[in-house]
Amino acid sequence: NLRPLRGTSFHRKEGVTTRAPSLGRGCRAQRGGVGFLFWRRSRLLFDFPLGKVVVSRKAVSSARHLPHAGKALPGVLFFHTRIYYVKEHPTMPTPQIRNIEGIVLRASKGGEGGRSLSLFTREMGLIHLTLPRAVMNRCGTGILLSFACVRLSAAIYPEYGVISQYEGRLLFDMMKLSYEDMTCWYYVIELVLALYPVGQKEDEAYDILMAAARAAEERNPRVIAFIAAVKLLAAAGYDPTEAIEDPTALSEGARDLLCRFRGYRWGSPFEGSISRALFTECARYLDHFLSTICDTEMKTAGAFL
């Protein structure tokens, strides 16, 4: 004695229904086959290895001849009908709404007209966030250049984050630099993206980037970028002044200059002069250091030469 479900054509008229129950997009149909069903009174939803299974009324009505029909006993049912496997979607995680301050390293094209931002923050280190087109149109694009300091609100999920609003200012305008000097700062950006892990707090590296960007407004931007690269390498655990395997790789003057770059204090005058020949020797050694010790092939290698 089966009770039909209300709202189906089987309830309105006796016989076999020709309409499958509406299960939404999470359901896919498969025709034919053999099923092992746990028979229960007035139930059309069964537990199956592939998930939840909904069997059409044709299969249910043909099961009345089973010896244990209507009882909570297992039976084997051969049928030629439709089975609807309902996909069980995982629960969407609740995002963390966070206010973040960081330095823009790179802004690339995102989906649906938005942007994908790579930022370096004090609290979370290197992070990648999605900037929707609607938010970008509302807040503007003037501060999405490299080395802009931004304050933003974002919904942080386990694997990605979405920006809801932002504001900020440029620490210095890279667009005003010459092509050669601009390439040196792209060298710094590539170094950070290659050596620093995502989501790991790095106070020292954040302070280096912030101080270098501010100093580039007043001092030689190429020299400041090189000093930042040396300091960022040391903060990442690859100190170029301590890992010189071959003493002949650098001359005495170049080694002294590299150590002075490493120990430079931001905001203070640089001690001594910088010879172009020694600077080029240090730059060539830094490219070699990155490819051999750090195992990183830089696309901007040779920027300081």
Solvent accessible surface area in square Angstrom, and as a share of the most:
residue,aa,sasa,rsa
1,N,164,0.84
2,L,29,0.14
3,R,165,0.60
4,P,48,0.30
5,L,80,0.40
6,R,196,0.71
7,G,67,0.64
8,T,32,0.19
9,S,27,0.17
10,F,30,0.13
11,H,74,0.33
12,R,154,0.56
13,K,156,0.66
14,E,163,0.73
15,G,43,0.41
16,V,81,0.47
17,T,20,0.11
18,T,132,0.77
19,R,169,0.62
20,A,44,0.34
21,P,43,0.27
22,S,112,0.72
23,L,57,0.28
24,G,58,0.56
25,R,245,0.89
26,G,14,0.14
27,C,29,0.17
28,R,126,0.46
29,A,48,0.37
30,Q,82,0.36
31,R,142,0.52
32,G,10,0.10
33,G,44,0.43
34,V,87,0.50
35,G,0,0.00
36,F,138,0.57
37,L,8,0.04
38,F,122,0.51
39,W,11,0.04
40,R,111,0.40
41,R,133,0.49
42,S,24,0.15
43,R,105,0.38
44,L,21,0.10
45,L,73,0.36
46,F,8,0.03
47,D,97,0.50
48,F,39,0.16
49,P,132,0.83
50,L,116,0.58
51,G,19,0.18
52,K,68,0.29
53,V,0,0.00
54,V,11,0.06
55,V,1,0.01
56,S,17,0.11
57,R,9,0.03
58,K,102,0.43
59,A,1,0.01
60,V,4,0.03
61,S,37,0.24
62,S,51,0.33
63,A,0,0.00
64,R,140,0.51
65,H,140,0.63
66,L,32,0.16
67,P,114,0.72
68,H,81,0.36
69,A,33,0.26
70,G,15,0.14
71,K,118,0.50
72,A,73,0.56
73,L,77,0.38
74,P,86,0.54
75,G,23,0.22
76,V,70,0.40
77,L,7,0.03
78,F,148,0.62
79,F,22,0.09
80,H,126,0.56
81,T,11,0.06
82,R,92,0.34
83,I,6,0.03
84,Y,20,0.08
85,Y,16,0.06
86,V,36,0.21
87,K,119,0.50
88,E,119,0.53
89,H,130,0.58
90,P,123,0.77
91,T,130,0.76
92,M,140,0.63
93,P,61,0.38
94,T,124,0.72
95,P,40,0.25
96,Q,114,0.51
97,I,128,0.65
98,R,86,0.31
99,N,131,0.67
100,I,7,0.04
101,E,73,0.33
102,G,0,0.00
103,I,0,0.00
104,V,0,0.00
105,L,1,0.01
106,R,119,0.44
107,A,41,0.32
108,S,49,0.32
109,K,175,0.74
110,G,21,0.20
111,G,63,0.61
112,E,168,0.75
113,G,31,0.30
114,G,1,0.01
115,R,82,0.30
116,S,44,0.28
117,L,4,0.02
118,S,6,0.04
119,L,0,0.00
120,F,0,0.00
121,T,0,0.00
122,R,91,0.33
123,E,87,0.39
124,M,31,0.14
125,G,0,0.00
126,L,2,0.01
127,I,8,0.04
128,H,82,0.37
129,L,7,0.04
130,T,62,0.36
131,L,0,0.00
132,P,42,0.27
133,R,145,0.53
134,A,71,0.55
135,V,14,0.08
136,M,13,0.06
137,N,105,0.54
138,R,153,0.56
139,C,45,0.27
140,G,30,0.29
141,T,76,0.44
142,G,56,0.54
143,I,30,0.15
144,L,15,0.07
145,L,70,0.35
146,S,19,0.12
147,F,0,0.00
148,A,0,0.00
149,C,8,0.05
150,V,3,0.01
151,R,120,0.44
152,L,8,0.04
153,S,14,0.09
154,A,1,0.01
155,A,18,0.14
156,I,27,0.14
157,Y,46,0.18
158,P,109,0.69
159,E,163,0.73
160,Y,110,0.42
161,G,1,0.01
162,V,47,0.27
163,I,1,0.00
164,S,56,0.36
165,Q,101,0.45
166,Y,17,0.06
167,E,99,0.45
168,G,28,0.27
169,R,129,0.47
170,L,59,0.29
171,L,13,0.06
172,F,6,0.02
173,D,39,0.20
174,M,6,0.03
175,M,105,0.47
176,K,165,0.70
177,L,34,0.17
178,S,57,0.37
179,Y,170,0.65
180,E,94,0.42
181,D,26,0.14
182,M,34,0.15
183,T,31,0.18
184,C,0,0.00
185,W,0,0.00
186,Y,88,0.33
187,Y,1,0.00
188,V,0,0.00
189,I,8,0.04
190,E,37,0.17
191,L,0,0.00
192,V,0,0.00
193,L,41,0.20
194,A,54,0.42
195,L,30,0.15
196,Y,9,0.04
197,P,65,0.41
198,V,95,0.54
199,G,46,0.44
200,Q,94,0.42
201,K,119,0.51
202,E,33,0.15
203,D,60,0.31
204,E,99,0.44
205,A,1,0.00
206,Y,10,0.04
207,D,64,0.33
208,I,11,0.05
209,L,0,0.00
210,M,18,0.08
211,A,25,0.19
212,A,0,0.00
213,A,0,0.00
214,R,131,0.48
215,A,15,0.12
216,A,7,0.06
217,E,111,0.50
218,E,155,0.70
219,R,99,0.36
220,N,87,0.45
221,P,26,0.16
222,R,47,0.17
223,V,24,0.14
224,I,5,0.02
225,A,0,0.00
226,F,0,0.00
227,I,2,0.01
228,A,0,0.00
229,A,0,0.00
230,V,0,0.00
231,K,20,0.09
232,L,0,0.00
233,L,0,0.00
234,A,17,0.13
235,A,26,0.20
236,A,30,0.23
237,G,65,0.63
238,Y,77,0.29
239,D,24,0.12
240,P,0,0.00
241,T,27,0.16
242,E,145,0.65
243,A,34,0.26
244,I,35,0.18
245,E,142,0.64
246,D,72,0.38
247,P,89,0.56
248,T,117,0.68
249,A,47,0.36
250,L,6,0.03
251,S,50,0.32
252,E,135,0.60
253,G,30,0.29
254,A,0,0.00
255,R,69,0.25
256,D,76,0.40
257,L,1,0.00
258,L,1,0.00
259,C,62,0.37
260,R,63,0.23
261,F,0,0.00
262,R,78,0.28
263,G,55,0.53
264,Y,18,0.07
265,R,189,0.69
266,W,68,0.24
267,G,67,0.64
268,S,38,0.24
269,P,106,0.66
270,F,48,0.20
271,E,137,0.61
272,G,62,0.59
273,S,96,0.62
274,I,59,0.30
275,S,49,0.32
276,R,188,0.69
277,A,74,0.58
278,L,50,0.25
279,F,16,0.07
280,T,34,0.20
281,E,45,0.20
282,C,0,0.00
283,A,2,0.02
284,R,134,0.49
285,Y,17,0.07
286,L,1,0.00
287,D,29,0.15
288,H,105,0.47
289,F,2,0.01
290,L,1,0.00
291,S,37,0.24
292,T,72,0.42
293,I,63,0.32
294,C,13,0.08
295,D,125,0.65
296,T,23,0.14
297,E,141,0.63
298,M,18,0.08
299,K,192,0.81
300,T,29,0.17
301,A,58,0.45
302,G,28,0.27
303,A,14,0.11
304,F,6,0.03
305,L,90,0.45
